[in-house]
Amino acid sequence: MNQVPVQLVECPRDAMQGWKQHIPTATKINYLNSLLEVGFDTLDCGSFVSSKAIPQMADTAEVLAGLRWQQSATRLLVIVANERGAAAAVTQPAVRFVGFPFSVSETFQQRNANSSIRESLERVRSIRDLCQANDKQLVVYLSMAFGNPYGDPWSEELVLDWGQELVELGVDVLSLADTVGMATADQVYRLCSRFRAALPGTTTGVHLHSTARNWREKLAAAWDAGIRRFDGALKGIGGCPMANDELVGNMNTEWMLAFFEEKGALPPLNPAALNRSLAMAASIFQPKTTGAV
């Protein structure tokens, strides 16, 4: 029996945002246009955030203007951290999804969005209104969903409570983010299972960070819990530079593709475009002096 194909969310934004060497706008456009030909469900392609905080993303509007998005079935997602960013994002015709990182860690929410968790909940309300008025869909990432390195309170119940509050605000896509790669496979399975049981009308996804040693057990745990929306990045590059911690890379897309092919759930992809994108990623993300964060 064939499985329902997964939703693959490729995250070049997450790969690029913390890269120490400047990536020219034209290079970003060429890379993203190549990724648009692969066949991913969604492309997390940029962000409308402070250029001082994330200088690599300062050219997102210019990048979007150069993308051949109308020739692709892949939908575009951008990240915002506040209402100002959301107001800019919703004016972009190429953008389908607006993503907001909502941390269940008070310390990380302050670092990442310069607001408290409660203040961020009000931001979600305002961003929801902007999305609804402009025919965009809001995606909320529950950052530090599997624990945090700061000693802030954490429990599965706490994460689920915040998820339920967000759903009550009208958010229907939530992504559980393993922001610094500290989740165990057991945690992934339990939390994903609880979210799917408690919020059956909500699309729950995962944004996992992993190493070569633990990627498969984490991915299999989410799969076994019924998750079908998965974020990844070619070459496993990326992580949040606002975490101020030694980062574990994104879930490597190549590993995920092999896993889903085994499960009979891999969506149709363009192998030639994928190979072109992999070659470009290898060129772009080649350290010149020091490695990526």
N, C-alpha and C positions, 0 to 999 in steps of 0.2 A: 504493500500500500504506500503510495507516495505521500510524503509529508507536505504540509503547507510551506511554501518558500518563505524564507526569512526576509526581514527588512534590513538591508545592509546600509549603514550610515558611515560613509567614509569621511574622515575628519582631518583634512589637510590644514585647516585653521589651527587645530590643536598641535599639529606637527610644527607649523611655521611660527606660532606666536612666541615661543620661547627660544627660537633659534638665535644664537648669538651673532652670527654674521647676517648683515642686511641682505634680504632677498629682493631684487628689483621687481617693480610692478609688472613689467613685461614677462618676467620669468614666472611670476605667480599666475598671470593670465594664461600663459601657454600650458602650465602644469594643470590648472583647473579645467581648461578646455579639453585636455587629454582625458582627465578623469570623468568628464561629462559624457564621454563616448563609451565608457566601460560598461555601464548598466547598473550602477548603484541606485538604490532607492532614493537616497538623500545624500547631498554633499554639504558638509559643514564647512563653509568656504571663507568665512571672515567674521569680523565683529565690529560693532560700533561702540567702542569703549574709549577711555581716555588714551590719547596718543602718548602721554607722558608715562602712563602705567604700562601700556603695551605698544611700543612704537612700531613694531613689525606689522601691526594691523591698521596703521594710520591711513593707508591707501585703499581701504575696503571698497569705498564708493567707486573709485577709479577702476579697481579690479572688476567689480560687478559690471561696469559699463563695457568691459571688453570680453565678457563671456558669451558664448554661443548657447545660451540656456534654452532658447526657443526651439533649437534643433535636437533637444535631448528630453527624454522622459524623466530624467533625474531631477529631483526637486532640490532647491537651494535653501539652506538654513544659515542664519547668522546669529551671533551671540550679542546680547546687550546686558548692561549692568544697572541701568536706570531708565527713567522715563525719557530723558534726552536722547539716549541711544536708540530707544524703541521708536521715538518719533522720527528719527532719521531712517531707521530700518524699514518702517512700514511704507515709506514713500518709494521704495525700490521695487519696480515691477518684477524684477527677477526673483525676488525673495518670496518663498512660500511659507517658511517657518521662522519664527523668532524664538530663540532659546534664551532662557534666563537661569543662571546658576544660583540656586537657593540652598545655602549650606545649613545643615543641622548642627554645625559647630559655630558657636558665637565668635570665636577668635578668627576662624577662616572667613566668615561672612564679612567681618570688618576689614580684613586684609584684601579680600577679593572684590568687594563692592562698596566698601566704606559706609556700611550701614549695619544696624543690628538685625537680628532675625525678624523681630516684629516689624521693624521699618521696612524690611524687604518684603514682608507679606503684603504691606500696603502698596509697594512698588508692583508686585505681581498683579494686584487689583487694577492699577492704572494701566499697566502694560496689556493686560487682558482686554481692557476697553479699547485701547488703541488698535489691537489686533482685530477685534471684532468689527470695528468701524472701517477697517481697511482690508478686510477679507484675507487676513493672515491667520495662521494657526500658532498658538503658543505652546512651546515645549519647555517644561521646567526640569532642570537637572538637580537632583537631590545630592549635593556635594557632601563629601565625607560621610556617605551613607553607611559605610561599614566600619566606622571608627575614625579617630583623628589622633595626631601626634602631639596635641596641645594639652591634653588632660581635661578637655571639656566633657561635660556629661554626654554619654551615648548609651543607647539601648535600642533594640529592635522596635520596642513599643514607641519610643520617642520618634524614630524615623517614620513609623507607620502613622502616628498621630499627625505629624506634619504633612505627610502625603494625603491624609484624609482632609485636612484643612484646605490644601491646595485644590483637591478635587471639588470640594464644596464651593470654591471660587470659580469653578468652571474650567479648570485645567484638565484636559483629557489625554495628554501624553506626558508621562513622567519617566525619567531615566535615572536609575540608581547609579551613582558615580563612585567608583573606587578611586578617589582622587589621588591618593599617594600610594596606591598599590598594596594596602595592608590587609585587604580582605582575605579570608580563608574560603576554601570551596564550601565548607559547611555553612559559613555565614551567607555566602551567595545563595545557596540553595534555600536556606530557611527564610531569608528576607524576601527573596523573589516569590517564593511560594505564598508567603503571608500577604504580600501586596496583591497578587493575582486573586487570592481567595477573598480578601477584604474589599477590593476595588475591581469587581468583574467587568465594569463598563469602561475601564480605563486601559489605555495601552501602556504597559510597563516595559521599559527597555533597560539595558545595562550599558554603562560606559566603564569598561574594566581596564585597569592598568595591570600589567603582568610582566613576568620575566620568562626566559626560555624554560625555566624549571617548572613553573606553576601555571602556565597559560591554559593547558588542556584541562586540568581539573577544575579551574574556575569557569571556563567556557562550558564544559560539560555540566557543571552544577546549574548554571543559568538555563541551559537547554532543557535539562531534566525537570526544572521547575516550571517549564512551559513558556519561557521567554522566547520571543521571536523577533525582537528589535535589538540589534547589536551595533555598537559603535566600534570602529577600528581605524587604524592608520597604516598605510603602506610602510613597510620597514619597521613598524613599531615605534616610530619617532614621536616624541611629544610628551606633554604634561603641562600642568598649570604653573607658570612662573611665579604666581602669587602665593604658592604654597610655602615658599622659602624653606624648602626641605630637599633632601636628596631624592630626586624623582625616579619613579619606576615608569618605563615607557608605556605608551598606549598598547592595547591589544593589537598584535601584528595582523593586518588584514590577510596576508598570505596564509597564515596559520588558520585563520577562521575559514577561508575559502576551502581549504583542504578538509577541515572538519565537517562543514556543511555538505560538501560533496559526498563524504562518507555517509551522511544521514539522508541523502537523497533529497535535500532541501535547498540546494544551491540555485539561486535565480539564474536565468540566462545572462551570460556576460559576453563581452567582446574580447576574446583572448589577445588579439593584436593590439587593441587599445590598452589593455591591462599591461602588456609587455612594454609598450611605449611609456606608460605612466611609471612603471617600476624603474625603467632606465632613467627617466627624468628625476625621480625621487633619489636615486643613487647619486646623481650628479648634484642636485640641489643640497641634499643633506650630507655633504661630505665635509667634515671639519677642516677648516683652513689652519687654525692655530690651536683652538681648544675644542673639546667636544660639545655636543648639545646638552642643555640642562635636562 
